[in-house]
Amino acid sequence: MRHRRFLPNLSLLLAFDAVMREGSVTRAAADIGLTQSTISRLIQNLEEQLSLPLFIRHRKRLVPTEAAHRYYRDISAALDLIQRSSMSLIANPEGGTLDLAVLPTFGTRWLAPRLPQFLSAHPGVSINLTTKFSRFSFDAEPFDAVIYYGQDDWPDAAHLKLFDERLTACASASFLAQTPVSTPADLGGMVLLLLPTRPDAWAAWFRGQGVSVPPQVNGMMIDQFSMMIQAAISGMGIALLPDYLARVEIAEGRLCPVLTPAVPGNGAYWLAWPLRKKELKPLQAFRNWLSTTQA
């Protein structure tokens, strides 16, 4: 509950803010268009409501107490927040805040470079990003939506497909110079870097190379694509990356593709949101933008 005693009328707070900011009743009155006597009366009413003196009266001047200085820091920030929120609402009534859960590497490497386009088109909308590896319940977590990898099976949610995952195997140039790869069979005995959340990814990649039975290989588990990329650059093995990641590393010359690139994977990237939030304006704007954004 909000108690009225601790929520002074806005006119009282504006008068207090003006006196603190301007340093005198005279200048405060001119600043907000009231008479000096009205400013003095509002300050007195505020002190009575708080049961606390905020100023020392000295030769017709109001000298703020230490308590007044502490109170002013908070009240000034609160008034600024109210003003900014009101201005934002008037400038963009379709704005608001979207709390989004996202996979870490997807967020940094795919979403973040594209977000300025969205924010430029929707200046009133702000997005809060939180990384999430595992699934959660929208009833238990304060998220408006999630971007995840897999199938369209998030419980009690609506879904928008962003794009299918395609896989590219990559290794450093020095690694391939020492252990050339001309056919899928050449990967036999090599170290293949694995992501625990993609246990069948290498099998899908070998199918994309036309091989139904993969050769015997050595696997090394790494729990994030960013770490896998660095491991491959260091020559620890061959990384299997989503094509949107592999393209960046290949273009920068840090990794080289192995055999046929961009073969179909087993899943896709999805936006999911709870059914109860389908009318949320920031979510609608974000969803519409994603539906027209190229992978």
C-alpha positions in Angstrom: 0.0 0.0 0.0 1.0 3.6 -0.6 0.5 5.8 2.4 -0.6 9.4 1.7 1.6 10.8 4.5 4.7 9.7 2.6 3.4 10.9 -0.8 3.2 14.7 -0.6 1.2 16.5 -3.2 3.2 17.3 -6.4 2.8 21.0 -5.8 4.6 20.7 -2.5 7.5 18.8 -4.0 7.8 21.2 -6.9 8.1 24.1 -4.5 10.7 22.3 -2.4 12.7 21.3 -5.5 12.6 24.9 -6.8 13.9 26.4 -3.5 16.7 23.8 -3.3 17.6 24.3 -6.9 17.5 28.1 -7.0 18.8 28.7 -3.5 16.1 31.3 -2.5 12.3 31.7 -2.3 12.4 34.7 -4.6 14.1 32.9 -7.4 12.0 29.7 -6.8 8.8 31.7 -7.1 10.0 33.2 -10.4 11.1 29.8 -11.7 7.7 28.1 -11.3 5.4 31.1 -11.6 4.1 31.4 -8.1 4.3 34.2 -5.4 6.8 34.1 -2.7 4.1 33.8 0.0 2.7 30.7 -1.9 6.1 29.1 -2.0 6.7 29.7 1.7 3.2 28.2 2.5 3.9 25.1 0.4 7.2 24.5 2.1 5.6 24.9 5.5 2.8 22.4 4.5 5.5 19.9 3.3 7.3 20.2 6.6 4.0 19.7 8.5 3.2 16.6 6.5 6.6 15.1 7.0 6.7 16.2 10.7 10.3 17.4 10.1 11.9 20.8 9.6 13.6 21.0 6.2 14.8 24.6 6.5 16.1 27.0 9.2 14.5 30.4 9.0 17.3 33.0 9.2 16.7 36.7 8.3 13.9 35.9 5.9 15.9 33.2 4.2 15.4 29.5 4.1 18.6 27.6 4.9 18.3 23.9 4.1 19.1 21.3 6.7 21.2 18.3 6.1 17.9 16.3 5.9 16.7 18.6 3.2 19.8 18.0 1.1 19.3 14.2 1.4 15.6 14.5 0.6 16.3 16.8 -2.4 18.7 14.2 -4.0 15.9 11.7 -4.1 13.0 14.0 -4.9 15.0 15.7 -7.7 15.7 12.3 -9.3 12.1 11.2 -8.9 10.8 14.4 -10.5 13.3 13.9 -13.4 12.0 10.4 -13.9 8.4 11.4 -13.9 9.2 14.2 -16.4 11.2 11.9 -18.7 8.5 9.2 -18.6 5.8 11.7 -19.4 7.8 13.2 -22.3 8.5 9.7 -23.6 4.8 8.7 -23.4 3.7 11.8 -25.2 6.5 11.5 -27.9 5.8 7.8 -28.4 2.6 6.4 -26.9 3.5 3.0 -28.4 6.7 2.9 -26.3 7.5 1.0 -23.1 9.9 -1.6 -21.8 10.5 -5.2 -23.0 12.2 -7.6 -20.7 13.8 -10.2 -23.0 15.7 -13.4 -22.2 18.2 -14.5 -24.9 21.0 -17.0 -25.5 24.3 -15.3 -24.7 26.2 -15.7 -28.0 23.1 -15.1 -30.1 22.5 -11.9 -28.1 26.0 -10.6 -28.5 26.7 -11.7 -32.1 23.3 -11.6 -33.8 20.8 -9.5 -31.9 23.0 -6.7 -30.5 24.4 -5.5 -33.9 20.8 -5.3 -35.2 19.1 -3.7 -32.1 20.1 -0.1 -33.0 17.9 -0.4 -36.1 14.9 -1.3 -33.9 15.6 1.3 -31.3 16.0 4.0 -33.9 12.6 3.1 -35.3 11.0 2.9 -31.9 12.7 5.6 -29.7 10.2 5.2 -26.9 10.9 1.5 -26.4 13.7 0.2 -24.2 14.9 -3.4 -24.0 16.3 -5.1 -21.0 18.4 -8.2 -22.0 19.2 -11.2 -19.7 21.0 -14.2 -20.8 19.4 -17.6 -20.2 20.8 -21.0 -21.1 17.9 -23.2 -19.9 14.2 -23.1 -20.2 12.0 -21.4 -17.5 8.4 -20.7 -16.8 7.0 -17.3 -17.7 4.9 -17.6 -14.6 8.0 -17.8 -12.4 10.3 -15.4 -14.3 9.6 -11.7 -15.1 10.3 -11.9 -18.8 8.0 -10.7 -21.6 9.6 -12.9 -24.2 12.5 -15.2 -24.9 14.7 -16.0 -27.9 15.8 -19.6 -27.8 17.0 -22.5 -30.0 15.0 -25.7 -30.6 11.4 -26.4 -31.7 8.2 -24.4 -31.3 7.3 -26.1 -28.1 7.7 -23.5 -25.3 4.9 -24.3 -22.9 1.9 -21.9 -22.8 3.4 -19.5 -25.3 3.0 -18.2 -28.8 6.0 -18.5 -31.2 7.6 -16.7 -34.1 10.2 -18.5 -36.1 13.3 -16.4 -36.8 15.3 -18.7 -38.9 16.5 -22.3 -39.2 19.9 -23.1 -37.9 22.5 -24.1 -40.5 25.8 -25.5 -39.5 29.3 -24.8 -40.7 32.4 -26.7 -39.5 35.4 -24.5 -39.0 39.1 -24.8 -38.0 42.1 -22.5 -38.0 44.2 -22.3 -41.1 47.2 -23.7 -39.2 45.2 -26.7 -37.9 44.0 -27.5 -41.4 47.5 -27.1 -42.8 48.7 -29.8 -40.4 45.7 -32.1 -40.7 44.1 -31.5 -44.2 40.4 -32.4 -44.6 39.3 -33.5 -48.1 36.5 -35.9 -47.2 34.3 -36.5 -44.2 36.3 -39.6 -43.4 39.4 -37.4 -42.8 37.8 -36.2 -39.6 38.2 -39.7 -38.1 40.3 -39.4 -34.9 40.2 -35.6 -34.9 39.0 -33.6 -32.0 35.5 -32.3 -32.7 34.3 -29.5 -30.4 30.8 -30.2 -29.0 28.1 -28.1 -27.4 26.1 -30.0 -24.7 22.9 -28.4 -25.8 23.5 -29.6 -29.4 24.2 -33.3 -28.9 23.0 -34.3 -32.4 24.6 -31.4 -34.3 27.6 -33.2 -35.6 25.4 -36.1 -36.8 23.3 -33.5 -38.7 26.5 -32.0 -40.2 27.7 -35.4 -41.4 24.3 -36.0 -43.0 24.7 -32.7 -44.8 28.0 -34.1 -46.2 26.3 -37.2 -47.5 27.6 -39.5 -44.7 25.0 -41.6 -42.9 27.5 -43.2 -40.5 30.1 -40.7 -39.1 33.7 -41.8 -38.5 35.0 -42.4 -35.0 36.1 -39.0 -33.6 37.2 -37.5 -30.3 34.8 -35.1 -28.7 35.5 -32.2 -26.4 32.6 -30.5 -24.6 32.4 -26.7 -24.4 29.3 -25.0 -23.0 29.4 -21.7 -25.0 30.0 -20.9 -28.7 32.2 -18.0 -27.7 34.6 -20.4 -25.9 34.3 -22.9 -28.8 35.4 -20.3 -31.3 38.4 -19.4 -29.3 39.3 -23.0 -28.8 39.1 -23.6 -32.6 41.2 -20.5 -33.3 43.8 -21.8 -30.9 44.0 -25.1 -32.9 42.3 -27.3 -30.3 40.0 -28.9 -32.8 37.2 -28.3 -35.3 34.2 -26.2 -34.2 30.7 -26.7 -35.4 29.1 -23.3 -35.5 25.7 -21.8 -36.5 26.3 -20.3 -39.9 25.5 -16.7 -38.7 28.5 -17.1 -36.3 30.8 -18.9 -38.8 30.4 -16.2 -41.5 31.8 -13.6 -39.1 34.9 -15.7 -38.2 35.5 -16.8 -41.8 35.2 -13.2 -43.1 37.7 -12.0 -40.5 40.1 -14.9 -41.5 40.2 -16.3 -38.0 38.7 -19.6 -39.1 38.3 -21.6 -42.4 35.3 -23.6 -43.4 35.6 -27.4 -43.6 34.0 -29.2 -46.6 30.4 -28.1 -47.5 29.4 -25.1 -45.3 25.9 -24.1 -44.0 24.2 -27.5 -44.0 20.8 -27.9 -42.3 20.8 -28.4 -38.5 18.1 -30.0 -36.3 16.4 -26.9 -34.9 15.6 -23.2 -35.4 15.7 -19.9 -33.5 12.4 -18.8 -32.0 10.8 -15.9 -30.3 8.3 -17.0 -27.7 6.1 -15.0 -25.4 3.3 -15.8 -22.9 -0.2 -15.7 -24.3 -1.3 -13.2 -21.7 1.2 -10.6 -23.0 0.3 -10.8 -26.7 -1.1 -7.2 -26.6 2.0 -5.7 -25.0 2.9 -2.8 -27.3 6.7 -3.1 -27.0 6.4 -6.8 -27.7 4.2 -6.2 -30.7 6.7 -3.8 -32.1 9.7 -6.1 -31.5 7.9 -9.1 -32.9 6.9 -7.2 -36.1 10.5 -6.0 -36.5 12.0 -9.4 -36.0 9.6 -10.9 -38.7 11.2 -8.6 -41.3 14.8 -8.9 -40.1 17.2 -10.9 -42.3 19.2 -13.7 -40.7 
